[in-house]
């Protein structure tokens, strides 16, 4: 399953059909979401180590982009730890050469995967300035699916505020943990981001109830059982996830991701 997500640079853009082929606390949009409290796990957080990359088109000096992306990942982690008990920890920085003539995000993700080797139970997130945002609907990021080792995000977007970039990162990390697109217009998993919402000071970057339960269960499997593939999730946990994917599939039938997850669950943990 390859998750490819979309962005609109028009404020208040309507939710659209999206095809899926299986110091920031003062920023607008960074408001703790009370919905996370019901999913919060006790005990210390479990680390997932992340190496952050930019391509050769990155205009900022190394120290500047490294600090910027470290702060963004830390802010995203502060949101996700309340739902999952997982903390995404910056564990290094790097660069890669992106092909100038590539304009297909899926091919760019393939290139990033080829060039960057990731150790087991580690995550590489690439921020590419190769792509420029245009008015309308644009691919904003992608990953192969849950617990896959690479995430690629479009970074170059002068009119997109940092709070919106934070929301994009939380969205992609949600996909990493098994979340799917939601019809909830307040959810970080709505399919079109950079719609102006995250820039509002009153807006809460958080997950809808169905995805909150999914990532909570996946987070528990990672922390307690040290899984590194979705197929390693215990059958009991898969069965608990099933109604949440079913609800998402029913609410958003044009998006095939939840249906794909249900097929996997039915194969691995038949009722």
N, C-alpha and C positions, 0 to 999 in steps of 0.2 A: 504494500500500500504506500503510494507516494502522496503525501499531503502537499498540495499547492494552494496557497492562500492569496487573497486579493485585498487590494487597498483602493480606496477612492479618495482623491484629493479634493473632492467637492464636499463642503460641510453638509451635514444632515442627509447624506446619501442613504437611499432605501436599501434594506437588506435584499441582496440579489441571489440568484442561483449560482452556486459554486460547485464545480465538479472536482471530486477528489478521487484520484485513482490510487485504490488501496496499495552623603548628603542630598538624595532626590526627594526626601520626605516633604519638602516645601513646594514641590512642583504641583501644578494643577493636575488633577487626576490621581494623585497618589494619596488616597484616603483608605485607611484600613476598612475592609468589608466585613460587616458583622456576620454575614452569611458563612464566613470561614470559621466562626467560633464553634459551630456545631460539628465541624469536621476536624477540629484541632486534635492532635494526638499528644498524649502525655510523654514525658521522658525527653532525653536529649535528642537533638536533630541528627539525622544521618547524612553525611556529606556525599555529594556527587561532584567530582572534580572536573572542571571545565577549562579548556584552553581556548582563548579568544584569538581570532584571526581577522586581519584585514587584507584586502588584495592590494596590488601595486598602484591602484588608482586613488588610494586613501590620501587626501591632501594634508592631513594634520601630522605634526611631528610625533614621533613614537611615544614620548612621555605623555602627550596630550590625549591621543586616542586611547592609549592604554588606561589612563585614569578615567576617561569618559565611559569606556565600556565596562570597566571594573565597577564603577558606581551604578551603572545600569543593571548589571547582573546582580549586584548586591540588593538593589531595590526590588528586582523581580523575585529574588530568593526570599526576601522578607514577606512578600505576598504569598508565595507558594508554600513556605514552611508551615503556615497556619493551617493549610488544607491537608498537607501530605506528611509532615514530619521530616521532609527532605530539605537540605540546604545545598544550593548550587554554589560551589566555592571556586573562585578564580584560581587557576593553577598554572598560569603561564600565558605567553603571548607569542604570536607568530604571524608570518605573512605568506601569501601564495600569489603566483602570477595567474591572473584570470585572462582567458582568451578574449581579445578585444572584439571580435566579430560575433561572439555568442550573444543571442538575444532571447534564448529559450531558457527559462529558469531551471527546468528539469535537466537540461544538458549542462548548465552551469553547476548544478548540484553534483552531477556525475563527475565533472572535472574536479571539483573540490574534494570529493571522496577519493579520487585517484591520487591526488597530490598530497593529501594529508592523511597520514596513518595515525590511528587512534588506539591506544592500549585498551584492553578489556575493562569494562565498567568505567570508562571515561567518555567525555563528550567534547566534541569540537564544534564551535559555533563560528561560522564565517560571516563577516559583514562586508558585502561587496559594494563598492562605489562605481562599479562598471555600468550599472543600470541607472538611468535617470527616470524619475517619476514623471508621468504625464497626467494631464487632467483626465479623469475618468477612472476606469477599473484597471488595475495593474497587479501583476503578481508581486506579492510582498515578501514571501519566504516559502520555504519548503523543507520537508524532511521525509525520509522513506517510510516512517511509521513509528510506532511506539518502541522506545528503548533502542532505537537505531543511533549510530554513533556520530552522525553529522547533521547539523542544521545550517541552512544558508538563508541569510536575510539581506534584503536590499537596504543599503545604508544611505545612499545619496538621495536626499530629498530636502532641499533647503527650506521649504515651507512647512514641513512636518515638525511639530514641537517635540521636545524631549519626552514629555509625558506620553505622547502618542507612540514614540519609539519604544518606550518602556512597555506599553500595552502590547505592541507587536511581539516583543521578546517573551512576555508572559504567555501570549497566545501560542507561540511556537513551542515553548516548554510544556504547555498544556497538551499539545499533540504528542510530544515526546512521552508523556505520561498516560496516553490513551484517550485524551479528551477529543471530542468531535464537535463539529459546528453546531451552534444552537440558534434557535429562533428567538431566544430571549434578547431583546434589544439592549439590555443592560449588561449582558454577559461578555466577558473578555473573549469568549469563543464565538461571538457573532462573526459571520463570514467576511464582512467588509469592515475594515478598521480605518484609522486616520480619517474619521468622519466628523471630527470636531468634538466628540463627546469627552474623550480623555483629557482634553485641554481645559475642561471646566473644573473649577476647584471643588465643586460639590460631587463630582463623579467618582464612583468607587470602582477601581479595577478589581474585579472579582469574578468568580465562576458561578454559573447557574447551578441549581441544586443537583441536577442529574450528573453533570460533569464533575461537580465537587465530590460526589460519592465515588465516581470512577477513579479519579486521581488519588483519593484517599486510600482506596483498596490497592492500587498499584504501588503507591508509596509504602504501604505496610509490607507488601511483598518484597520490595527492594530492601527495606531496612531490616526485616526479620529473616528473610530467606535468601538474601543476596542474589536475587535473580538478575539476569542481564538480557533475557529475551522474553517477549510476551507469552510465548508458548510454554514457558516455565512456570507461569502463574498457577497456583494450586487450584484444582477443580472447584473447591468450595468457594474461593474468591471469584472465580469466573462466573459461577452461578449467581453470586450476589451482584455482579456487574450486569448480568443479562437484562434485568428489567430497566435499568437506566439506559442502556443502549437501545432497548426496544422503544422506550418513551421518546428518545431522540429521533429514531427512525420514523416513528409514527408522526411526530410533529414536523419533520422535515424530510418528506419522502424523496425529494429531488436530489438530496445529498446521499450518495451511496455508502459513505464511510461507516455509519452505524450499522447498516445492513451487513457490510463485510465483517465487522467485528462479531455480529451475531452468528454468522456462518462459522467463524473460527471457534467461538465458544461452543456452539452446538457440536462441533467435531471433537473438541478437546474435553468437554464436560457435558455430555448428553444428559438430559433431564430424565 
